[in-house]
């Protein structure tokens, strides 16, 4: 659901960390399936080029989450 991020995480828009245009949440791709299911693929828009590593989580939170990852590669994927 392309509206989930903007409505459930509205604070990102209010903090200026996400664009106010709701269309950004459905780009570059959104696939709608039956029974209300779907999948969306999006990257950070160019306006968020300076988006902080690990989505801005504090180091202690990132380290705690990393303990549950199967490999260091997973932590690196979250970094971007």
C-alpha positions in Angstrom: 0.0 0.0 0.0 1.7 3.1 -1.2 -0.1 5.3 1.3 1.2 3.4 4.4 4.5 5.2 4.8 3.1 8.7 4.4 0.2 8.1 6.8 1.7 5.8 9.4 5.1 7.5 9.3 3.9 11.1 8.7 6.5 12.4 11.1 9.1 11.9 8.3 7.3 14.4 6.2 6.8 16.8 9.1 10.5 16.7 9.8 11.4 17.3 6.1 13.0 13.9 5.7 10.4 12.7 3.1 8.7 14.6 0.3 5.2 15.8 0.9 4.1 14.5 -2.5 2.3 11.2 -1.9 3.2 10.0 -5.4 6.8 9.4 -4.3 5.6 6.4 -2.3 4.4 4.6 -5.4 7.4 5.2 -7.6 9.3 3.5 -9.2 6.9 0.6 -9.0 3.8 -0.6 -7.2 2.1 -3.9 -7.9 -1.5 -4.4 -6.7 -2.6 -8.0 -6.1 -5.9 -9.6 -5.1 -7.5 -9.2 -1.7 -5.9 -5.9 -0.9 -2.3 -7.2 -1.1 0.5 -5.7 -3.0 4.2 -4.9 -3.1 6.0 -1.6 -3.7 9.5 -0.9 -4.6 11.0 2.5 -3.9 14.3 4.0 -3.3 15.1 7.3 -1.7 14.2 10.2 -3.9 17.1 12.4 -5.1 15.9 15.1 -2.7 17.0 12.7 0.1 20.5 12.2 -1.1 21.8 13.2 2.3 19.5 10.7 4.1 21.4 9.5 7.2 22.9 6.0 7.3 20.8 3.4 9.0 17.7 5.6 8.5 18.9 7.8 11.3 18.7 5.2 14.0 21.1 5.8 16.9 24.2 3.5 16.9 23.0 1.5 19.9 19.7 0.7 18.1 21.6 -0.3 14.9 24.0 -2.5 16.9 21.1 -4.2 18.8 19.2 -4.9 15.5 22.4 -6.2 13.9 22.6 -9.0 16.6 19.5 -10.6 15.1 20.7 -10.4 11.5 22.0 -13.6 9.9 25.1 -12.0 8.5 27.0 -8.7 8.4 25.7 -8.3 4.8 22.2 -7.6 6.2 23.5 -4.8 8.4 25.3 -3.3 5.4 22.1 -3.4 3.4 20.2 -1.5 6.1 23.0 1.2 6.1 22.0 2.4 2.7 
